[in-house]
Amino acid sequence: MEKPTLPDNVTRIDPGDPFSFLCHKNVPCFTDCCRQLDLALTPYDVLRLRKATGLNSTELLDRYIIIEQDEQDLFPHFYLSMVDDGKASCVFVSEEGCEVYPHRPAACRTYPMGRATVLEDGQKQEFFVLLKELHCRGFEEKTIQTIESYSRSQELKPYNKFNDRIAQIQQHEKIRSGLKIDREMATLYTSALYDLDRFRSMLINGQIKVADGVIESIRTDDEALLDFAIEWIKEQLFGN
């Protein structure tokens, strides 16, 4: 596959490539990266933010998440809302740092790395980049990182797992072949993947028919519920 052209401040990195980086409260730019940004949210990000805020998924969507879908978009996009403070600050950032740090989204954990996956013939290919923004002073720190060590320290494993499964939907061969998604299906996509509490209620109340034993497995286990929701959406979209 041909490598894409990257901006000057973005560098492709491979496993084992070392880089110096560390973010902590004493770096001069602390929390600057939490402002002036479009923070896209994945279904697993929303699952974790529910835990952080104590809100149910419907409340979280209404209060903190912006949903956008242009005519050319197959699927809606979900963004964390920002505070109108002249800095477009994240709703969860304070002078002390991130107020939902244990459950912060994948994009926050990954920064200053970037990760993308591409499915080719059913096989996953990972690509990593390093983003060096002028405001970021974390690169002046002496701590040596690699893709593996940084991903491990940021506890990215479950985030990557679920994000890769969403990629199986968005990069499905039928999507690549021109399958169109109507508004009703886009609404189902939102309900099943981003409004987990509403989706759970639909399952428990029998609005969606499921096999025996499914209800008990998803009644209190959010990750099992998201696993089921992803497979259910795949079946609704693609019949497999």
VEXDREN-2710 file (C-alpha; in Angstrom, 1 decimal):
% VEXDREN-2710
k/r/px/py/pz
1/MET/0.0/0.0/0.0
2/GLU/1.3/3.5/-0.9
3/LYS/2.2/5.5/2.1
4/PRO/0.2/8.7/2.5
5/THR/1.8/12.2/2.3
6/LEU/2.1/13.5/5.9
7/PRO/2.2/17.1/7.2
8/ASP/5.7/18.4/8.2
9/ASN/5.0/18.0/11.9
10/VAL/3.8/14.4/11.5
11/THR/6.4/11.6/11.2
12/ARG/5.8/7.9/10.5
13/ILE/7.2/5.7/13.3
14/ASP/7.6/1.9/13.4
15/PRO/7.7/-0.5/16.4
16/GLY/11.0/-0.1/18.2
17/ASP/11.6/3.4/17.1
18/PRO/12.5/5.4/20.2
19/PHE/11.3/8.9/20.9
20/SER/11.6/11.2/24.0
21/PHE/8.3/12.2/25.5
22/LEU/6.6/12.6/28.9
23/CYS/3.6/14.6/29.9
24/HIS/3.1/15.6/33.6
25/LYS/1.9/18.5/35.6
26/ASN/5.2/20.4/35.7
27/VAL/5.7/20.7/31.9
28/PRO/5.0/24.3/30.8
29/CYS/2.3/23.3/28.3
30/PHE/0.3/21.2/30.7
31/THR/-3.3/20.9/29.5
32/ASP/-2.6/23.0/26.3
33/CYS/-3.5/19.9/24.3
34/CYS/-6.9/19.8/26.0
35/ARG/-7.9/23.0/24.2
36/GLN/-8.7/24.1/20.6
37/LEU/-9.4/20.6/19.4
38/ASP/-12.0/18.5/17.8
39/LEU/-12.0/15.4/19.9
40/ALA/-13.7/12.5/18.1
41/LEU/-15.2/9.8/20.4
42/THR/-15.5/6.1/19.7
43/PRO/-18.1/3.8/21.3
44/TYR/-15.6/2.6/23.8
45/ASP/-14.7/6.2/24.7
46/VAL/-18.3/6.8/25.5
47/LEU/-18.6/3.6/27.5
48/ARG/-15.7/4.8/29.7
49/LEU/-16.9/8.3/30.1
50/ARG/-20.2/7.0/31.4
51/LYS/-18.2/5.3/34.2
52/ALA/-16.3/8.5/34.8
53/THR/-19.3/10.8/35.0
54/GLY/-21.9/8.5/36.6
55/LEU/-24.3/9.5/33.8
56/ASN/-26.2/7.1/31.7
57/SER/-25.4/7.0/28.0
58/THR/-28.5/9.1/27.0
59/GLU/-27.6/11.8/29.5
60/LEU/-24.0/11.8/28.4
61/LEU/-25.0/12.2/24.7
62/ASP/-27.4/15.0/25.5
63/ARG/-25.0/16.9/27.8
64/TYR/-21.5/16.5/26.5
65/ILE/-21.5/15.0/23.0
66/ILE/-22.1/16.7/19.6
67/ILE/-23.4/14.4/16.8
68/GLU/-22.7/15.5/13.2
69/GLN/-23.6/13.8/9.9
70/ASP/-23.3/15.6/6.6
71/GLU/-25.2/14.3/3.5
72/GLN/-22.0/12.5/2.2
73/ASP/-21.3/10.8/5.5
74/LEU/-22.4/7.2/5.8
75/PHE/-22.1/7.2/9.6
76/PRO/-22.6/9.9/12.1
77/HIS/-19.6/11.4/13.9
78/PHE/-19.4/12.0/17.6
79/TYR/-17.3/14.8/19.2
80/LEU/-16.8/15.8/22.8
81/SER/-18.3/19.3/23.4
82/MET/-15.9/22.2/24.3
83/VAL/-16.4/25.0/26.8
84/ASP/-17.1/28.5/25.3
85/ASP/-14.2/30.1/27.3
86/GLY/-12.3/31.7/24.5
87/LYS/-10.0/28.7/24.4
88/ALA/-12.5/26.0/23.3
89/SER/-11.4/23.9/26.4
90/CYS/-12.4/20.3/27.0
91/VAL/-15.4/20.1/29.3
92/PHE/-13.4/17.9/31.6
93/VAL/-10.2/19.9/31.9
94/SER/-9.2/22.0/35.0
95/GLU/-6.1/23.7/36.2
96/GLU/-5.2/20.4/38.0
97/GLY/-5.5/18.4/34.8
98/CYS/-8.1/16.0/33.4
99/GLU/-11.0/15.4/35.7
100/VAL/-11.8/12.0/34.0
101/TYR/-8.2/10.9/33.6
102/PRO/-8.7/7.2/34.5
103/HIS/-11.4/7.0/31.8
104/ARG/-10.0/9.6/29.3
105/PRO/-10.7/8.9/25.6
106/ALA/-8.3/7.0/23.3
107/ALA/-7.2/10.1/21.4
108/CYS/-6.0/11.7/24.7
109/ARG/-4.2/8.5/25.7
110/THR/-2.5/8.0/22.4
111/TYR/-1.3/11.6/22.0
112/PRO/1.3/12.5/20.7
113/MET/1.2/9.3/18.8
114/GLY/-1.5/8.6/16.2
115/ARG/-2.7/5.1/15.3
116/ALA/-4.7/4.0/12.3
117/THR/-5.8/0.6/11.1
118/VAL/-6.5/-0.5/7.6
119/LEU/-8.2/-3.8/6.7
120/GLU/-6.8/-5.4/3.6
121/ASP/-8.2/-8.8/2.5
122/GLY/-9.4/-9.3/6.1
123/GLN/-6.0/-8.6/7.5
124/LYS/-5.3/-5.7/9.9
125/GLN/-2.5/-3.4/9.2
126/GLU/-1.4/-0.9/11.9
127/PHE/0.2/2.5/11.1
128/PHE/1.7/4.8/13.7
129/VAL/2.7/8.4/13.5
130/LEU/4.2/11.0/15.9
131/LEU/2.7/14.4/16.0
132/LYS/5.0/17.2/17.1
133/GLU/3.0/20.4/17.7
134/LEU/4.8/23.6/18.5
135/HIS/3.1/24.1/21.9
136/CYS/4.1/20.6/23.2
137/ARG/7.1/20.6/25.5
138/GLY/6.8/17.0/26.5
139/PHE/9.3/16.1/23.8
140/GLU/12.0/17.9/25.8
141/GLU/11.7/15.3/28.6
142/LYS/14.3/12.6/28.8
143/THR/12.0/9.6/29.1
144/ILE/12.5/7.3/26.1
145/GLN/9.3/5.7/24.7
146/THR/8.5/3.3/21.9
147/ILE/5.1/2.4/20.5
148/GLU/4.8/-0.6/22.7
149/SER/6.0/1.0/25.9
150/TYR/3.9/4.1/25.5
151/SER/0.7/2.1/24.5
152/ARG/1.2/-0.1/27.6
153/SER/1.7/2.9/29.9
154/GLN/-1.4/4.6/28.5
155/GLU/-3.5/1.3/28.9
156/LEU/-4.6/1.4/25.3
157/LYS/-5.2/-2.3/24.8
158/PRO/-9.0/-2.3/25.4
159/TYR/-9.5/0.9/23.4
160/ASN/-7.6/-0.5/20.4
161/LYS/-9.5/-3.7/20.6
162/PHE/-12.9/-2.1/20.4
163/ASN/-11.8/0.6/17.9
164/ASP/-10.5/-2.2/15.6
165/ARG/-13.8/-3.9/15.8
166/ILE/-15.6/-0.7/14.8
167/ALA/-13.2/-0.4/11.8
168/GLN/-14.5/-3.8/10.7
169/ILE/-17.9/-2.1/10.2
170/GLN/-16.7/1.2/8.7
171/GLN/-14.2/-0.6/6.4
172/HIS/-16.4/-3.6/5.5
173/GLU/-16.1/-4.7/1.9
174/LYS/-19.8/-3.9/1.3
175/ILE/-19.2/-0.3/2.5
176/ARG/-16.2/-0.1/0.1
177/SER/-18.4/-1.5/-2.7
178/GLY/-20.8/1.4/-2.3
179/LEU/-23.4/0.2/0.2
180/LYS/-25.6/3.1/1.3
181/ILE/-26.8/3.7/4.8
182/ASP/-30.2/5.3/5.3
183/ARG/-31.1/7.6/8.2
184/GLU/-33.0/4.8/10.1
185/MET/-29.9/2.6/10.0
186/ALA/-27.7/5.6/11.1
187/THR/-30.1/6.0/14.1
188/LEU/-29.7/2.3/14.9
189/TYR/-25.9/2.7/14.7
190/THR/-26.1/5.5/17.2
191/SER/-28.4/3.7/19.6
192/ALA/-26.6/0.4/19.6
193/LEU/-23.0/1.7/19.8
194/TYR/-23.2/5.0/21.6
195/ASP/-26.4/4.9/23.7
196/LEU/-25.7/1.6/25.4
197/ASP/-28.1/2.1/28.3
198/ARG/-31.0/2.7/25.9
199/PHE/-29.9/-0.3/23.8
200/ARG/-29.7/-2.5/26.9
201/SER/-33.2/-1.5/27.9
202/MET/-34.4/-2.4/24.3
203/LEU/-32.9/-5.9/24.7
204/ILE/-34.2/-6.5/28.2
205/ASN/-37.7/-5.2/27.3
206/GLY/-37.8/-7.5/24.3
207/GLN/-37.9/-4.7/21.7
208/ILE/-35.0/-6.6/20.1
209/LYS/-35.2/-10.3/20.0
210/VAL/-32.0/-12.1/21.1
211/ALA/-31.0/-15.7/21.8
212/ASP/-31.5/-17.2/25.2
213/GLY/-28.8/-16.4/27.7
214/VAL/-27.8/-13.1/26.0
215/ILE/-29.7/-10.9/28.4
216/GLU/-27.9/-12.2/31.5
217/SER/-24.5/-11.7/29.9
218/ILE/-25.2/-8.1/29.0
219/ARG/-27.3/-7.0/32.0
220/THR/-24.4/-5.6/34.0
221/ASP/-21.3/-6.1/31.8
222/ASP/-20.9/-3.0/29.6
223/GLU/-18.1/-4.5/27.5
224/ALA/-20.1/-7.6/26.8
225/LEU/-22.9/-5.3/25.8
226/LEU/-20.7/-3.4/23.4
227/ASP/-19.4/-6.6/22.0
228/PHE/-22.9/-7.8/21.4
229/ALA/-23.9/-4.4/19.9
230/ILE/-21.1/-4.4/17.4
231/GLU/-22.0/-7.9/16.2
232/TRP/-25.7/-6.9/16.0
233/ILE/-25.0/-3.8/13.9
234/LYS/-22.8/-5.9/11.6
235/GLU/-25.7/-8.3/11.1
236/GLN/-28.2/-5.5/10.5
237/LEU/-25.9/-3.8/8.0
238/PHE/-24.3/-6.7/6.2
239/GLY/-26.2/-9.8/7.2
240/ASN/-23.1/-11.4/8.8
END
